[in-house]
């Protein structure tokens, strides 16, 4: 796996710190790897993940590791591309069903 510390740190900061408007990390999914801030691989195992993410339907949630998917790229704090291959990922995430488990490992 290619490891890009600056990408990992950026995503951890995006997930952990609320913006000035106090909303969840707004994520836009792209179909083009070239326009993404990071390539993301989803793992089935929390122990493999750099970030444990909780998906929310509310942009107003401010907890660390909470992602809100936005329909508009201009509203996004980060643009991601989901890859099928762990070896090309910049960030490995595990999705949790429980908001209190959400976090990023630095």
For each residue, the residues with C-beta under 8 A, 3 or more apart:
1: 86 87 88 89 92
2: 87 88 89 90
3: 8
4: 7 8 38 90
5: 8 9
6: 9 10
7: 4 10 11 37 38 90 91
8: 3 4 5 11 12 50 90 91 104 106
9: 5 6 12 13 106
10: 6 7 13 14 37 38 78
11: 7 8 14 15 37 38 50 51 78 91 104
12: 8 9 15 16 50 51 104 105 106
13: 9 10 16 17
14: 10 11 17 25 77 78
15: 11 12 25 51 53 64 65 66 67 102 104
16: 12 13 64 65 103 104
17: 13 14 64
18: 21 22 23 24 62
19: 22 23 77
20:
21: 18
22: 18 19 60 62
23: 18 19 26 59 60 61 62 68
24: 18 56 58 59 60 61 62 63 66 67 68
25: 14 15 66 67 68 77 78
26: 23 59 68 69 70 75 76 77 78
27: 67 68 69 70 76 77 78 79 80
28: 69 70 71 72 73 75 76 78 79 80
29: 69 79 80 81 82
30: 33 35 36 73 79 80 81
31: 81
32: 35 36 81
33: 30 36 39 81 83
34:
35: 30 32 79 81
36: 30 32 33 39 79 80 81
37: 7 10 11 78 79 80
38: 4 7 10 11 78 80 81 90 91
39: 33 36 80 81 82 83 88 89 90 91
40: 80 81 82 83 89 90 91 92 93
41: 82 83 84 85 86 88 89 91 92 93
42: 82 92 93 94 95
43: 46 48 49 86 92 93 94
44: 94
45: 48 49 94
46: 43 49 52 94 96 101
47:
48: 43 45 92 94
49: 43 45 46 52 92 93 94 105
50: 8 11 12 91 92 93 104 105
51: 11 12 15 65 91 92 93 94 103 104 105
52: 46 49 65 93 94 95 96 101 102 103 104
53: 15 65 66 67 93 94 95 96 102
54: 63 65 66 67 95 96 97 98 99 101 102
55: 66 67 68 69 95
56: 24 59 61 66 67 68 99
57: 68
58: 24 61 68
59: 23 24 26 56 68 70
60: 22 23 24
61: 23 24 56 58 66 68 99
62: 18 22 23 24 66
63: 24 54 66 99 102
64: 15 16 17 102 103 104
65: 15 16 51 52 53 54 101 102 103 104
66: 15 24 25 53 54 55 56 61 62 63 99 102
67: 15 24 25 27 53 54 55 56
68: 23 24 25 26 27 55 56 57 58 59 61
69: 26 27 28 29 55
70: 26 27 28 59 73 75 76
71: 28 75
72: 28 75 76
73: 28 30 70 76 79
74:
75: 26 28 70 71 72
76: 26 27 28 70 72 73 79
77: 14 19 25 26 27
78: 10 11 14 25 26 27 28 37 38
79: 27 28 29 30 35 36 37 73 76
80: 27 28 29 30 36 37 38 39 40 91
81: 29 30 31 32 33 35 36 38 39 40
82: 29 39 40 41 42
83: 33 39 40 41 88 89
84: 41
85: 41 88 89
86: 1 41 43 89 92
87: 1 2
88: 1 2 39 41 83 85
89: 1 2 39 40 41 83 85 86 92
90: 2 4 7 8 38 39 40
91: 7 8 11 38 39 40 41 50 51 80
92: 1 40 41 42 43 48 49 50 51 86 89
93: 40 41 42 43 49 50 51 52 53
94: 42 43 44 45 46 48 49 51 52 53
95: 42 52 53 54 55
96: 46 52 53 54 99 101 102
97: 54
98: 54 101 102
99: 54 56 61 63 66 96 102
100:
101: 46 52 54 65 96 98
102: 15 52 53 54 63 64 65 66 96 98 99
103: 16 51 52 64 65
104: 8 11 12 15 16 50 51 52 64 65
105: 12 49 50 51
106: 8 9 12
